[in-house]
Amino acid sequence: MAGLNASPELHAISSEVRSAEELTQEADAHAYDEFDALEIFDLIRGIKDPEHPHSLEQLRVAQRSLISINDESGRIQVLFTPTIPHCSMATLIGLCIRVKLLRSLPARFKVDIKITPGKHEQESAINKQLNDKERVAAALENDNLLRVVNQCLEGEVA
């Protein structure tokens, strides 16, 4: 298959987690729950890569440093880095990230999913697809594609 990275480089999983105090504060149903990059990263780090039995974090496709969030304005930007510049799965990976965040975040957030600049040959076209609501909705109406997305999300790697 074109774009297949037969032996991707694997990286250590980050040990960064929320403190007990932070978790207690988030458990308070009456407190305002401010989101940060670590919380967004926690949502996507375990998504299974469509080609490999590894997480997006293990492949360094998803990295906390590539997530920016402005909780006050409700804007989130997630950059992701395909393992190779001609990765045929880049659109699918971006779609998985988008679906995971759509299912997990409050509707007040506007999420932009983009390829890290300069990391894919079709970066502009893929970014346009991933951030077009109508194209995303049409993609999710495709039962086969939705099944693959769900497998990546359900098969999350711990």
VENMOKA-V854454 format. One line per field, one symbol per residue. psi: psi as a letter, one per 40 degrees, with the letter a starting at -180 (. if undefined). burial: # if it has 9 or more other C-alpha atoms within 8 Angstrom, else .. Layout:
psi=???
burial=???
//
This chain:
psi=hhehgdgihiiihiehiiidddddddeheeihghiidddddddedehhhddifiidddefdhideehihgddefhhhhiihidiefheedddddddddddddediieehhhhhihhheeidfddddddddehdddddddeehddddddddddddfhh.
burial=..#...................#..#..........#..##.########...##########..####.#..###########..#.##############......#.######..##..#..##.###...##..##....##.###.##..##.
//
